[in-house]
Amino acid sequence: MNLREKILSGHRVSFDEALSLYDMDFFELGFLADGIRKKLHGKKTYYNINRHINPTNVCADVCKFCAYSATRKNPNQYTMTHEQIMEIVKDAVSRDIKEVHIVSAHNPNTGLEWYLDIFRKIKTAYPQLHVKALTAAEVDFLSREYGKSYDEILDLMIENGVDSMPGGGAEIFDEKVRDYICKGKVTSDQWLEIHQKWHERGKKSNVTMLFGHVESRANRIDHMMRIRELQDITHGFNCFIPLVYQTENNYLNIKEPITANEVLKTMAVSRIVLDNVPNLKAYWVTSTVSLALVAQEFGANDLDGTIEKESINSAAGAKSANGVKLEDFTALIKNSGFIPVERDSLYNEI
């Protein structure tokens, strides 16, 4: 059985086979990934109505790829008050958002209670809102900073209203690459351990991969294989999100951004390799809306959401600072030949 037949018959690919997919004919690869997408989701493209809030950019870490952290090139430090955050949530709720997505820097000055309090305040005021908050990198930071175990931090998150975890901080799991781009941050093993513990509590999360910087294709495949391995055990990942590295205002000094061809190939390879992760998100914030729509032909079935405001990737050059209007979003999906389907944060159709 050749590789094409193997994929068409639904058999799992090995590391070497996954790597060789990058050398396959571009349209053949897209066809195979699209076939898997259609089996899982037909022509549906999911989105949600969400609001990203990035409460602080003061960070104890110094990741070379980050343009958001205020400890390096960005002298404009900020930390929102709880009143400011609640005002944003109130305003967004008036526009019928379903999810608030809270991710920020590793601020050593705010305190663990500062985080827990805001989750509790949001959940108390708006019990219908899904709170997606704290990456595994933030969990690890809070654990070290406040001398608590991962279990204790995760339990506190649940007690104070966090419903699911975003997939940030995964970057690339290869430790040599990690050592170069984000030394001192959560390790790959720790990242996976935190998500395993979260899943064991009956909770769902996402998982990302930052690509298009100094990593190799083999590093990407290794990253996917580790996700697939944990997913076989926990079944807790809702969605895989390959994030396209943004080249501006950071210390990696990558001159040329990754090509659209390579982005689409990586999407397709992800869909084929991650046979146990139900959803593949083309996160329009890092890829542009246009490319994210093309990615729907290469295995992706989700575009994230309207977002409304985004600070982390836009600091590095992404054109995402003010989100996308809902009517524009759904029209773009329809014009691309797909069926827009609003979902909640756990992929239940609304």
C-alpha positions in Angstrom: 0.0 0.0 0.0 1.5 3.3 -1.0 1.2 6.4 1.1 -1.7 7.9 -0.8 -3.7 4.7 -0.5 -2.8 4.4 3.2 -4.2 7.9 3.8 -7.3 7.3 1.7 -8.1 4.1 3.6 -7.8 6.0 7.0 -4.6 4.4 8.3 -2.3 6.3 10.6 0.9 7.7 9.1 4.4 7.3 10.7 6.9 10.1 11.4 8.9 9.4 8.2 5.7 9.2 6.1 4.4 12.5 7.6 7.7 14.2 6.8 7.6 12.9 3.2 4.1 14.5 2.8 5.9 17.8 2.4 7.5 16.5 -0.9 4.2 15.3 -2.3 2.5 17.3 -5.1 0.9 20.4 -3.6 -2.6 19.8 -4.9 -2.5 16.1 -4.2 -1.6 16.9 -0.6 -4.5 19.4 -0.4 -6.8 16.8 -1.9 -5.9 14.2 0.7 -6.3 16.7 3.6 -9.6 18.0 2.2 -10.9 14.4 2.0 -10.4 14.0 5.7 -11.9 17.4 6.4 -15.0 16.5 4.4 -15.4 13.2 6.2 -15.3 15.0 9.6 -17.1 18.2 8.8 -18.4 18.3 5.3 -18.4 21.9 4.0 -18.9 23.5 7.4 -16.5 26.2 8.6 -16.8 27.0 12.3 -16.4 30.3 14.0 -17.3 31.8 17.3 -18.2 35.2 18.6 -15.5 36.0 21.0 -13.5 38.8 22.6 -9.8 38.5 23.3 -8.5 40.4 26.3 -4.8 40.7 27.0 -4.8 42.2 30.5 -1.0 42.9 30.9 2.1 43.0 28.8 4.6 43.1 31.7 6.5 39.8 31.4 9.2 38.0 33.4 10.2 36.0 30.4 12.2 37.1 27.4 11.1 35.0 24.4 13.0 36.0 21.3 9.9 35.7 19.0 7.7 38.0 21.2 6.9 41.6 20.2 4.2 41.9 22.9 6.2 41.7 26.1 7.1 45.1 27.6 10.4 44.0 29.0 12.3 44.1 25.7 11.6 46.4 22.7 8.3 47.6 23.9 8.7 50.4 26.6 4.9 50.9 26.8 4.0 48.8 29.8 0.4 48.4 30.8 -1.7 46.4 33.3 -5.4 46.8 33.2 -7.5 47.2 36.3 -10.3 44.8 37.0 -12.7 47.7 36.4 -11.3 48.2 32.9 -11.5 44.5 32.1 -15.1 44.3 33.4 -16.0 47.3 31.3 -14.6 45.6 28.2 -16.6 42.4 29.0 -19.8 44.3 29.6 -19.4 46.1 26.3 -18.7 42.9 24.4 -21.6 41.0 26.1 -23.9 43.7 24.7 -22.8 42.5 21.2 -23.7 38.9 22.1 -20.2 37.4 22.5 -20.2 33.8 23.8 -16.5 33.5 24.9 -14.0 35.7 26.6 -10.4 34.6 25.9 -7.9 35.9 28.5 -4.2 35.5 27.8 -1.4 37.8 28.8 2.2 38.1 29.8 3.9 36.6 32.8 3.5 39.5 35.1 5.4 39.1 38.4 3.7 42.1 40.0 0.0 41.3 39.8 -0.3 38.3 42.0 -2.2 35.0 41.7 -5.3 36.5 43.3 -5.5 39.2 40.6 -6.0 36.5 38.0 -8.4 34.4 40.0 -10.5 37.4 41.1 -11.1 38.6 37.5 -12.2 35.1 36.4 -14.6 35.0 39.4 -16.0 38.5 38.7 -16.6 37.7 35.0 -18.3 34.4 35.8 -20.4 35.9 38.6 -21.6 38.8 36.4 -22.1 36.7 33.2 -22.5 33.1 34.1 -23.4 32.3 30.5 -20.0 33.4 29.2 -17.4 30.7 28.5 -14.1 31.8 30.1 -11.1 30.5 28.2 -8.0 31.6 30.1 -4.4 30.9 31.1 -2.0 29.1 28.8 0.1 26.2 30.2 3.0 28.7 30.1 1.1 31.0 32.4 0.1 28.1 34.7 3.8 27.1 34.9 4.8 30.7 35.7 2.2 31.1 38.4 3.2 27.7 39.8 6.8 28.8 40.1 6.1 32.3 41.2 3.7 31.3 44.1 5.1 27.9 45.1 2.0 26.0 44.2 1.8 22.7 42.3 0.2 22.5 38.8 -2.6 20.6 40.4 -3.3 23.4 42.9 -3.2 26.1 40.2 -5.5 24.1 37.9 -8.0 23.4 40.7 -8.0 27.2 41.6 -8.7 28.0 38.0 -11.7 25.7 37.9 -13.0 26.9 41.3 -12.9 30.5 40.0 -14.7 30.0 36.8 -12.2 29.0 34.0 -14.0 26.7 31.6 -11.3 25.7 29.1 -7.6 26.4 28.4 -6.2 28.0 25.3 -3.3 26.3 23.5 -0.7 29.0 23.7 2.9 28.5 24.9 3.4 25.3 23.0 5.6 27.0 20.4 7.7 24.1 19.1 8.2 21.1 21.4 11.8 20.4 20.3 13.9 21.5 23.3 16.9 22.7 21.2 14.6 25.1 19.3 12.8 26.0 22.5 16.1 26.7 24.2 16.9 29.2 21.4 13.5 31.0 21.0 12.0 30.9 24.6 14.7 29.8 27.1 13.4 29.7 30.7 9.8 29.3 29.7 7.7 26.2 30.4 9.4 23.1 28.9 7.6 20.9 26.3 7.2 18.1 28.9 5.8 20.5 31.4 3.4 21.9 28.8 2.1 18.5 28.0 1.9 17.5 31.6 -0.3 20.6 32.5 -2.7 19.8 29.6 -2.9 16.2 30.6 -3.8 17.2 34.2 -6.4 19.6 32.8 -7.9 16.9 30.6 -7.9 14.4 33.6 -10.2 16.9 35.3 -12.7 16.5 32.5 -11.8 19.8 30.9 -11.0 20.6 27.2 -8.1 22.6 25.8 -6.6 23.6 22.5 -3.0 23.1 21.3 -0.9 25.4 19.1 2.3 25.2 17.1 4.4 28.3 16.3 6.0 27.7 12.9 7.9 29.6 10.2 10.9 30.8 12.2 14.0 28.7 12.9 12.3 25.2 13.2 12.7 22.5 10.6 9.9 20.5 9.0 11.0 17.5 11.2 10.5 19.7 14.3 6.9 20.4 13.2 6.2 16.7 12.7 7.8 15.8 16.1 5.4 18.5 17.6 2.4 16.9 16.0 3.4 13.4 17.0 3.7 14.4 20.7 0.2 15.9 20.5 -1.2 12.8 18.8 0.4 10.6 21.6 -1.2 12.6 24.4 -4.5 12.8 22.6 -4.6 9.0 22.4 -4.5 9.0 26.2 -6.8 11.9 27.2 -8.9 12.8 24.1 -8.9 16.3 25.7 -7.7 18.5 22.8 -10.6 20.2 20.9 -8.5 21.8 18.2 -5.0 22.1 16.8 -3.9 25.6 15.8 -0.8 26.1 13.7 0.3 29.7 14.3 2.2 31.5 11.6 5.3 33.3 13.1 5.1 37.1 12.7 8.4 38.7 11.7 8.2 42.3 13.0 9.5 43.9 16.2 11.2 40.8 17.8 14.6 39.4 18.4 14.6 36.4 16.1 15.5 38.6 13.1 13.8 36.4 10.5 14.0 38.4 7.3 11.5 36.6 5.1 8.1 35.4 6.3 7.2 31.8 5.5 5.5 31.3 2.1 1.8 30.8 1.7 2.6 27.5 0.0 4.5 26.2 3.1 1.7 27.4 5.4 -0.9 25.5 3.4 1.3 22.4 3.2 1.7 22.5 7.0 -2.1 22.8 7.4 -2.6 19.8 5.2 0.1 17.7 6.9 -1.5 18.6 10.3 -4.9 17.4 9.2 -3.4 14.1 8.0 -1.1 13.4 11.0 -3.6 14.5 13.8 -6.2 11.9 13.0 -7.5 12.0 16.6 -7.8 15.8 17.0 -11.3 16.7 15.6 -10.7 20.3 14.6 -8.0 22.2 12.7 -8.0 26.0 13.0 -6.6 28.4 10.5 -6.1 31.2 12.9 -6.7 34.2 10.6 -4.9 36.5 13.0 -1.5 35.1 12.1 -2.2 33.9 8.5 -4.5 36.7 7.2 -8.2 36.1 6.5 -7.6 35.3 2.8 -5.0 32.6 3.5 -7.1 31.2 6.3 -10.0 30.8 3.9 -7.8 29.0 1.4 -6.7 26.7 4.2 -10.3 25.5 4.4 -9.4 23.6 1.2 -6.3 22.2 2.8 -7.8 20.5 5.9 -8.8 23.4 8.1 -12.4 23.6 9.3 -12.3 26.5 11.8 -11.4 30.2 11.6 -11.5 31.1 15.3 -13.8 34.1 15.7 -14.6 37.7 15.4 -12.0 38.5 18.2 -12.8 42.2 18.4 -9.4 43.2 19.8 -6.1 41.4 19.6 -2.8 42.7 21.0 -0.2 39.9 21.0 0.2 39.1 17.3 -0.7 42.5 16.0 2.4 43.8 18.0 4.5 41.6 15.7 2.9 42.8 12.5 -0.3 40.8 12.2 -3.3 42.9 10.8 -5.6 41.7 13.6 -5.8 44.6 16.1 -9.5 45.3 15.7 -11.0 41.9 14.8 -13.5 41.3 12.0 -17.2 42.3 11.8 -19.5 39.3 12.0 -21.3 39.9 8.8 -18.0 40.3 6.9 -16.8 37.1 8.5 -19.8 35.0 7.5 -19.9 36.5 4.0 -16.2 35.7 3.4 -16.9 32.0 4.4 -19.9 31.8 2.1 -18.1 33.4 -0.8 -15.3 30.8 -0.4 -17.8 28.0 -0.9 -18.2 26.9 2.7 -21.1 26.9 5.2 -20.5 29.3 8.1 -21.5 27.6 11.4 -21.4 29.4 14.7 -20.1 27.2 17.5 -19.5 27.5 21.2 -16.1 27.2 22.7 -16.4 23.4 22.9 -17.5 23.0 19.3 -21.1 22.5 19.9 -23.1 24.0 17.0 -25.2 27.0 17.9 
